[in-house]
Amino acid sequence: MTGISRSRIGRASWIAVAAAFACGGRAPTAGANGTTPAMVRLTPAAEAIVLETAGAPPADTTVSFTTGVQHTIVLRHGPPENIDFAELTFPPTAFADSGRQVTVDVKPRPGIYGVDIHSSLAFRGSALLTFKYGRYFLAPARSRAVYGDDVQFERALAVAQVLPDGRLALLPSTRPASDNLEAAITSGGTYLVAAPQ
């Protein structure tokens, strides 16, 4: 695959996962139809391999907008390249009431493809979280030991939500474009790009 880097950072993903658990995550919450999103797999943190990034980290972002209309937040790696890192799209039905002001905080996690998301209003439906890793894909050394090569590791990746009990929920994820990984999320919390061991 094009755009996959072979350089290494080392233990950054392990430290980032530990930090994610220290900050805590939220369990998946009910969506518009009262159900939680189907999970591909629950995996303990120690068995997750998190996708790393070598790019300049995106800045923390706070955006306020009016509910009831679609709104997209785009995070980009820092200068000089300003390449897309992640995109968070809220459809008109993402929040319970139309016409209300909502504030969304998005904080990228250093060294990995991961974000912390907090919103001032609870979700009613779902939002789409898309990670874009074409330029700064960085497979940890452990991924090669488990999957054999970067291509097999990349195929195993999913958007994962950090749960409070020390596990990751690997959410149903799609690939809307090459080197993009997308999942519907139904709450704020910590989300990472990861594969099971």
C-alpha positions as CSV (number, residue, x, y, z in Angstrom):
1,M,0.0,0.0,0.0
2,T,1.2,3.5,-0.7
3,G,1.8,5.9,2.1
4,I,2.8,3.3,4.7
5,S,5.9,4.2,6.6
6,R,8.3,1.7,8.0
7,S,10.1,3.8,10.6
8,R,9.6,3.1,14.3
9,I,8.9,5.1,17.4
10,G,9.2,2.1,19.8
11,R,7.0,1.9,22.9
12,A,4.9,5.0,22.1
13,S,1.7,3.0,21.5
14,W,2.0,1.2,24.8
15,I,2.5,4.4,26.7
16,A,-0.4,6.0,24.9
17,V,-2.7,3.2,25.7
18,A,-1.8,3.3,29.4
19,A,-2.4,7.1,29.4
20,A,-5.7,6.6,27.7
21,F,-6.8,4.2,30.5
22,A,-5.5,6.5,33.2
23,C,-7.8,9.3,31.8
24,G,-10.6,6.9,31.5
25,G,-13.0,6.3,28.7
26,R,-16.8,6.1,28.5
27,A,-18.7,3.0,27.7
28,P,-20.7,3.1,24.5
29,T,-24.0,4.7,25.1
30,A,-27.4,4.1,23.5
31,G,-28.0,5.7,20.2
32,A,-31.2,7.1,18.6
33,N,-32.8,3.7,18.6
34,G,-31.8,2.8,22.2
35,T,-29.2,0.3,21.2
36,T,-25.4,0.4,21.5
37,P,-23.3,0.1,18.4
38,A,-22.3,-3.5,17.5
39,M,-18.8,-4.2,18.5
40,V,-16.3,-6.2,16.4
41,R,-14.4,-7.3,19.5
42,L,-13.6,-6.5,23.1
43,T,-9.9,-6.8,23.8
44,P,-7.8,-6.0,26.9
45,A,-5.5,-3.0,26.6
46,A,-2.4,-5.2,26.9
47,E,-3.5,-7.1,23.7
48,A,-4.2,-4.0,21.6
49,I,-1.7,-2.8,19.1
50,V,-2.3,1.0,18.5
51,L,-1.3,2.7,15.2
52,E,1.4,5.2,15.8
53,T,2.1,8.5,13.9
54,A,5.3,10.3,13.2
55,G,3.7,13.6,12.1
56,A,3.5,16.8,13.9
57,P,0.6,16.5,16.3
58,P,-2.7,18.3,15.6
59,A,-3.7,21.1,18.0
60,D,-6.5,20.6,20.5
61,T,-9.7,22.0,19.0
62,T,-12.8,23.4,20.5
63,V,-15.8,24.2,18.2
64,S,-19.2,25.5,19.0
65,F,-22.1,25.1,16.5
66,T,-25.9,24.9,16.4
67,T,-27.5,21.5,16.5
68,G,-29.8,20.3,13.7
69,V,-27.5,21.0,10.9
70,Q,-24.5,18.9,9.7
71,H,-21.2,20.1,11.1
72,T,-17.7,18.7,10.4
73,I,-14.5,19.2,12.5
74,V,-11.3,18.5,10.7
75,L,-8.0,18.0,12.6
76,R,-4.7,18.4,10.7
77,H,-1.1,17.5,11.5
78,G,0.8,20.6,12.5
79,P,2.9,22.7,10.1
80,P,4.5,22.7,7.7
81,E,2.4,20.0,5.9
82,N,-1.1,20.4,7.5
83,I,-2.2,17.0,6.3
84,D,-5.5,15.6,7.6
85,F,-5.3,13.5,10.7
86,A,-9.0,13.0,11.6
87,E,-12.5,14.2,10.7
88,L,-15.5,14.2,13.0
89,T,-18.9,14.7,11.3
90,F,-22.1,15.4,13.2
91,P,-25.2,14.8,11.2
92,P,-28.4,16.9,11.9
93,T,-29.7,14.1,14.2
94,A,-26.5,13.7,16.3
95,F,-28.0,15.7,19.2
96,A,-31.5,15.6,20.8
97,D,-32.7,19.1,20.1
98,S,-32.3,21.2,17.0
99,G,-31.3,24.9,17.3
100,R,-29.3,24.5,20.5
101,Q,-25.7,25.5,20.9
102,V,-23.2,22.7,21.5
103,T,-19.5,22.8,22.2
104,V,-17.2,19.9,21.1
105,D,-13.7,19.6,22.4
106,V,-11.3,17.3,20.5
107,K,-7.9,16.5,21.9
108,P,-5.5,14.4,19.8
109,R,-3.4,11.8,21.7
110,P,0.4,12.3,21.3
111,G,2.3,9.8,19.1
112,I,-0.8,7.7,18.1
113,Y,-3.9,7.9,16.0
114,G,-6.3,8.7,18.8
115,V,-8.5,11.5,20.2
116,D,-10.4,12.4,23.3
117,I,-13.9,13.8,22.5
118,H,-16.1,15.7,24.8
119,S,-19.4,17.5,24.0
120,S,-21.5,19.8,26.1
121,L,-24.7,18.0,25.0
122,A,-25.2,14.2,25.1
123,F,-25.4,12.4,21.7
124,R,-28.9,11.3,20.6
125,G,-27.7,9.6,17.4
126,S,-24.2,9.0,16.2
127,A,-21.4,10.9,14.7
128,L,-18.8,9.7,12.2
129,L,-15.2,9.6,13.2
130,T,-12.7,9.1,10.4
131,F,-8.9,8.7,10.9
132,K,-6.7,9.5,7.9
133,Y,-3.3,7.9,8.1
134,G,-2.0,7.9,4.5
135,R,1.1,10.0,5.2
136,Y,2.1,9.2,8.8
137,F,1.1,5.5,9.2
138,L,3.6,4.1,11.7
139,A,3.3,0.4,12.5
140,P,4.8,-0.6,15.9
141,A,7.5,-3.3,15.9
142,R,5.1,-5.6,17.8
143,S,2.6,-5.4,14.9
144,R,5.1,-7.1,12.6
145,A,5.7,-9.9,15.1
146,V,1.9,-10.5,15.3
147,Y,0.8,-9.8,11.7
148,G,4.0,-10.4,9.7
149,D,3.9,-7.1,7.7
150,D,2.4,-3.7,7.6
151,V,-0.3,-4.6,5.1
152,Q,-1.8,-7.4,7.3
153,F,-1.7,-5.1,10.3
154,E,-3.4,-2.3,8.4
155,R,-6.2,-4.8,7.3
156,A,-6.8,-5.7,11.0
157,L,-7.2,-2.1,12.2
158,A,-10.5,-0.7,13.6
159,V,-11.6,2.4,15.4
160,A,-11.6,1.4,19.1
161,Q,-13.3,3.0,22.0
162,V,-11.5,2.9,25.4
163,L,-13.8,1.5,28.0
164,P,-13.6,2.2,31.8
165,D,-13.0,-1.5,32.6
166,G,-9.6,-1.6,30.9
167,R,-10.7,-2.9,27.5
168,L,-11.0,-1.6,24.0
169,A,-14.2,-2.0,22.1
170,L,-13.2,-2.4,18.4
171,L,-16.1,-0.8,16.6
172,P,-17.5,-1.8,13.2
173,S,-15.2,0.2,10.9
174,T,-15.3,1.0,7.2
175,R,-12.8,2.4,4.7
176,P,-14.4,5.3,2.8
177,A,-11.1,5.9,1.0
178,S,-7.6,4.5,0.8
179,D,-5.8,5.0,4.1
180,N,-9.0,6.1,5.9
181,L,-10.7,4.3,8.7
182,E,-14.2,5.3,9.8
183,A,-16.7,4.3,12.5
184,A,-20.0,5.6,14.0
185,I,-19.6,6.8,17.6
186,T,-22.5,7.4,20.0
187,S,-20.8,9.2,22.8
188,G,-17.8,11.2,23.7
189,G,-14.8,9.4,25.1
190,T,-11.4,8.2,23.9
191,Y,-11.0,6.7,20.5
192,L,-7.9,5.0,19.0
193,V,-7.0,3.2,15.8
194,A,-6.0,-0.3,17.0
195,A,-5.8,-4.0,16.1
196,P,-6.2,-7.0,18.4
197,Q,-3.1,-9.1,19.1
